[in-house]
Amino acid sequence: MPDYQAPLRDIRFVMDEMLDYPTHYARLPGGEDASPDVVGAILEEGARFAREVLLPLNQSGDREGCRLEGGNVKAPSGFKAAYAQFVEGGWPSLAADPEHGGQGLPHSLAMVLNEMICSTNLAWGMYPGLSHGAADALRHHGTDEQKATYLTKLVEGTWTGTMCLTEPHCGTDLGLIKTRAVPTDDGAFAITGTKIFISAGDHDLAENIVHLVLAKLPDAPEGSKGISLFAVPKYLPNADGEPGERNGVVCGSLENKMGIHGNATCVMNFDASKGFLVGAPNKGLACMFTMMNAARIGVGIQGLGLIEASFQNALAYARDRLQMRALSGAKAPEKVADPIIVHPDVRRMLLTQKAFAEGGRMLVLYTAQMIDIVEHGTDAAEKERADTLLGLLTPIVKAFLTEVGFEATNEGVQVFGGHGFIQEWGMEQLVRDARITRLYEGTTGIQALDLLGRKVLMSQGESLKVFTREIHKFCQAEESNPELAEFVRPLAKLNQEWGELTMSIGMKAMSDREEVGAASVDYLMYAGYVTLAYLFARAAKQARAVLAHGTDEAAFYRAKLDTARFYYQRLVDFIGV
Ligand SMILES: Cc1cc2nc3c(=O)[nH]c(=O)nc-3n(C[C@H](O)[C@H](O)[C@H](O)COP(=O)(O)OP(=O)(O)OC[C@H]3O[C@@H](n4cnc5c(N)ncnc54)[C@H](O)[C@@H]3O)c2cc1C
């Protein structure tokens, strides 16, 4: 069975040393509760839960899958008990607003825990995974009554949430949805239609499920301007706010799929189900975007979690597996052969995984600070800047981390040789699970259009400049530091090239609008590589500083430099620096 140890030392390096989370939290209203000791204790406990409770259910959940029995879905054995422990431990409420029963800790902290959940059991993690986004959508757009009815339950985790967008004939183009919402005499709506591919659409983990459903009112304008959002509970809340009468929404069937077998992907049939309008009529897509943006970052974290899991197991295997001798002569002469980690190509694969895991973690934690500031910051200018950066980085986090996540989990299989292809080792499951992350919550192609078309070109490059200026300032400040020249020089070049590239696509797009679509995925991947290059340079700066002062963890900090070097020499080098 694959093993996993939460990379707590690396997480603390990024949080405490590189991105100065202690100061970040101290400045955040409510963040003062997240002292380094509290953060440390939460991370330790989260790591224990992930390893001891979730990891043992990952392979069994994959093999057993979900079952539809009498119109109700049963999650794999052990999932329900693990969820009960999760709720009992107060994990769902960690970062929620105290007004609705939350603990009010910064959202970034929940994101770190999410990485551990995704590393140990992605399919399980998707049951509570969408509740946070559903709660967020209701908090921003729901009525006081809706908040009172649903939010506390979602926050405590006794109810979970879903996101019902996709229909058989449309996923990307939601303007085409056919699900109808007809007003009823009691002020509610009768929702009728079929949604497909609904993650955690039905299950036995929680007492109730709140579906957030996109549908069209009878007089709605055509296309995406005519979409409204509705809350449709599986059980209608009774006068005490507890699950009452069963609503007319059922799981019609479960999808048989390539990965995440432990998560129920449901066809959901709405048959005049009672629904409640959330937000203004015809403004549903905007409301849903509150949920989708959170979910997109969440999917990027799925990519990161899977890379880390694959890397840890590939590394352990490479140290253990004996095959052939090193090209330069035996490294373990007392053994029948050398461990495969001596072979440069095996190290290339491991370092690729390591670089994407560490770089991905830096990217997620950097973005998480923007989320904290947008949610809780008090300085208007700082909030606006964080919001711009968050908008720019969200498609990069989602698409870049899931693309390299698939690449890195594939490398994990390769390190295991033929054994990687065999179920028992768990490496092929990580590839199968990683494959969906490039598709749902908007495919890589759609994230790329969002980045290049909406975020960069529509703002005349202004949103990009907010970020490239930050990189430029860093490069200028370190220009004369010979110890960082190997990183800062290529980074400055890349950063300049990013602006030039954007300009050149923008110019071409003026005469041929198809140019944006043609360039977008390459552009997004380029953006991801440059963003990680910036973060690796910052990590190298921190490592150099600690090594200069002397440390008894010299090997850890030297490894930081080695990984940054590998990233620059072997991964970024492909894009022509
Ligand atoms: C396991 C699983 C779980 C899911 N969970 C949920 C869920 O919980 N809730 C939910 O609502 N949905 C969910 N989905 C649906 C998922 O979000 C969609 O499958 C995805 O958004 C793509 O939509 P589609 O499958 O209809 O593909 P299509 O929209 O038909 O796209 C097909 C291809 O065309 C490309 N394409 C389409 N339009 C453009 C364009 N303008 N420019 C460039 N390329 C384009 C796409 O990138 C893609 O490569 C899930 C799907 C799966 C498989």
The ligand as an SDF file (V2000), in Angstrom:
LIG
                    3D

 53 58  0  0  0  0  0  0  0  0999 V2000
  -15.8920   12.8530  -12.8160 C   0  0  0  0  0  0  0  0  0  0  0  0
  -16.5470   14.1370  -13.1620 C   0  0  0  0  0  0  0  0  0  0  0  0
  -17.0440   14.9470  -12.1610 C   0  0  0  0  0  0  0  0  0  0  0  0
  -17.7010   16.1400  -12.4860 C   0  0  0  0  0  0  0  0  0  0  0  0
  -18.2700   16.8920  -11.4960 N   0  0  0  0  0  0  0  0  0  0  0  0
  -19.1190   17.8910  -11.8400 C   0  0  0  0  0  0  0  0  0  0  0  0
  -19.9350   18.5350  -10.8600 C   0  0  0  0  0  0  0  0  0  0  0  0
  -19.8400   18.2540   -9.6650 O   0  0  0  0  0  0  0  0  0  0  0  0
  -20.8240   19.4730  -11.2800 N   0  0  0  0  0  0  0  0  0  0  0  0
  -20.9610   19.8100  -12.5930 C   0  0  0  0  0  0  0  0  0  0  0  0
  -21.7980   20.6450  -12.8990 O   0  0  0  0  0  0  0  0  0  0  0  0
  -20.1920   19.2450  -13.5480 N   0  0  0  0  0  0  0  0  0  0  0  0
  -19.2810   18.2880  -13.1910 C   0  0  0  0  0  0  0  0  0  0  0  0
  -18.5240   17.6770  -14.1570 N   0  0  0  0  0  0  0  0  0  0  0  0
  -18.6190   18.1290  -15.5260 C   0  0  0  0  0  0  0  0  0  0  0  0
  -17.3510   18.8470  -16.0080 C   0  0  0  0  0  0  0  0  0  0  0  0
  -17.2090   20.0670  -15.3650 O   0  0  0  0  0  0  0  0  0  0  0  0
  -17.4730   18.9590  -17.5310 C   0  0  0  0  0  0  0  0  0  0  0  0
  -17.3260   17.6530  -18.0400 O   0  0  0  0  0  0  0  0  0  0  0  0
  -16.4200   19.8780  -18.1210 C   0  0  0  0  0  0  0  0  0  0  0  0
  -16.6570   21.2030  -17.7170 O   0  0  0  0  0  0  0  0  0  0  0  0
  -16.4000   19.8260  -19.6500 C   0  0  0  0  0  0  0  0  0  0  0  0
  -17.7020   19.8780  -20.1790 O   0  0  0  0  0  0  0  0  0  0  0  0
  -18.1640   18.7730  -21.2420 P   0  0  0  0  0  0  0  0  0  0  0  0
  -17.8150   17.4470  -20.6710 O   0  0  0  0  0  0  0  0  0  0  0  0
  -19.5660   19.0080  -21.5780 O   0  0  0  0  0  0  0  0  0  0  0  0
  -17.2390   19.0060  -22.4700 O   0  0  0  0  0  0  0  0  0  0  0  0
  -17.5250   20.0390  -23.6820 P   0  0  0  0  0  0  0  0  0  0  0  0
  -17.9900   21.3210  -23.1210 O   0  0  0  0  0  0  0  0  0  0  0  0
  -18.3540   19.3680  -24.6860 O   0  0  0  0  0  0  0  0  0  0  0  0
  -16.0570   20.2310  -24.2410 O   0  0  0  0  0  0  0  0  0  0  0  0
  -15.4040   19.2540  -25.0640 C   0  0  0  0  0  0  0  0  0  0  0  0
  -14.0230   19.7880  -25.4600 C   0  0  0  0  0  0  0  0  0  0  0  0
  -14.1920   21.0030  -26.2020 O   0  0  0  0  0  0  0  0  0  0  0  0
  -13.4200   22.0260  -25.6320 C   0  0  0  0  0  0  0  0  0  0  0  0
  -14.1030   23.3070  -25.7800 N   0  0  0  0  0  0  0  0  0  0  0  0
  -15.3960   23.5940  -25.6030 C   0  0  0  0  0  0  0  0  0  0  0  0
  -15.6310   24.8830  -25.8130 N   0  0  0  0  0  0  0  0  0  0  0  0
  -14.4610   25.4450  -26.1230 C   0  0  0  0  0  0  0  0  0  0  0  0
  -14.0350   26.7690  -26.4680 C   0  0  0  0  0  0  0  0  0  0  0  0
  -14.8710   27.7970  -26.4970 N   0  0  0  0  0  0  0  0  0  0  0  0
  -12.7320   26.9660  -26.7340 N   0  0  0  0  0  0  0  0  0  0  0  0
  -11.8440   25.9610  -26.6680 C   0  0  0  0  0  0  0  0  0  0  0  0
  -12.1790   24.6930  -26.3590 N   0  0  0  0  0  0  0  0  0  0  0  0
  -13.4740   24.4460  -26.0990 C   0  0  0  0  0  0  0  0  0  0  0  0
  -13.2560   21.6460  -24.1620 C   0  0  0  0  0  0  0  0  0  0  0  0
  -12.1010   22.2450  -23.5780 O   0  0  0  0  0  0  0  0  0  0  0  0
  -13.1310   20.1400  -24.2720 C   0  0  0  0  0  0  0  0  0  0  0  0
  -11.8000   19.7920  -24.5470 O   0  0  0  0  0  0  0  0  0  0  0  0
  -17.8080   16.5220  -13.8360 C   0  0  0  0  0  0  0  0  0  0  0  0
  -17.2820   15.7060  -14.8460 C   0  0  0  0  0  0  0  0  0  0  0  0
  -16.6840   14.5320  -14.5320 C   0  0  0  0  0  0  0  0  0  0  0  0
  -16.1870   13.6470  -15.6460 C   0  0  0  0  0  0  0  0  0  0  0  0
  1  2  1  0
  2  3  1  0
  2 52  2  0
  3  4  2  0
  4  5  1  0
  4 50  1  0
  5  6  2  0
  6  7  1  0
  6 13  1  0
  7  8  2  0
  7  9  1  0
  9 10  1  0
 10 11  2  0
 10 12  1  0
 12 13  2  0
 13 14  1  0
 14 15  1  0
 14 50  1  0
 15 16  1  0
 16 17  1  0
 16 18  1  0
 18 19  1  0
 18 20  1  0
 20 21  1  0
 20 22  1  0
 22 23  1  0
 23 24  1  0
 24 25  2  0
 24 26  1  0
 24 27  1  0
 27 28  1  0
 28 29  2  0
 28 30  1  0
 28 31  1  0
 31 32  1  0
 32 33  1  0
 33 34  1  0
 33 48  1  0
 34 35  1  0
 35 36  1  0
 35 46  1  0
 36 37  1  0
 36 45  1  0
 37 38  2  0
 38 39  1  0
 39 40  1  0
 39 45  2  0
 40 41  1  0
 40 42  2  0
 42 43  1  0
 43 44  2  0
 44 45  1  0
 46 47  1  0
 46 48  1  0
 48 49  1  0
 50 51  2  0
 51 52  1  0
 52 53  1  0
M  END
$$$$
